[in-house]
Amino acid sequence: MQVQQWRTKINASTSKVDKALRYFNENKKHKH
């Protein structure tokens, strides 16, 4: 099942990006 591994990798990187974006947005809010 190579597709399953691939999906897991995509989900992991997506959640990392999501966390980074959230963190970035929080920082923008605090600066104003």
C-alpha positions as CSV (number, residue, x, y, z in Angstrom):
1,M,0.0,0.0,0.0
2,Q,2.2,2.8,-1.2
3,V,-0.7,5.2,-1.6
4,Q,-1.3,5.0,2.2
5,Q,2.2,6.0,3.1
6,W,2.1,8.8,0.5
7,R,-1.2,10.1,2.0
8,T,0.3,10.0,5.5
9,K,3.3,12.1,4.4
10,I,1.0,14.6,2.8
11,N,-1.1,14.9,5.9
12,A,1.9,15.3,8.1
13,S,3.3,18.1,5.9
14,T,-0.1,19.8,5.6
15,S,-0.5,19.9,9.4
16,K,3.0,21.4,9.7
17,V,2.1,24.1,7.2
18,D,-1.2,24.7,9.0
19,K,0.5,25.1,12.3
20,A,3.1,27.5,10.8
21,L,0.4,29.6,9.2
22,R,-1.6,29.8,12.4
23,Y,1.5,30.8,14.3
24,F,2.2,33.4,11.7
25,N,-1.3,34.8,11.9
26,E,-1.2,35.0,15.7
27,N,2.0,37.0,15.5
28,K,0.5,39.4,13.0
29,K,-2.5,39.9,15.3
30,H,-0.2,40.7,18.3
31,K,1.8,43.2,16.3
32,H,-1.2,45.5,15.5
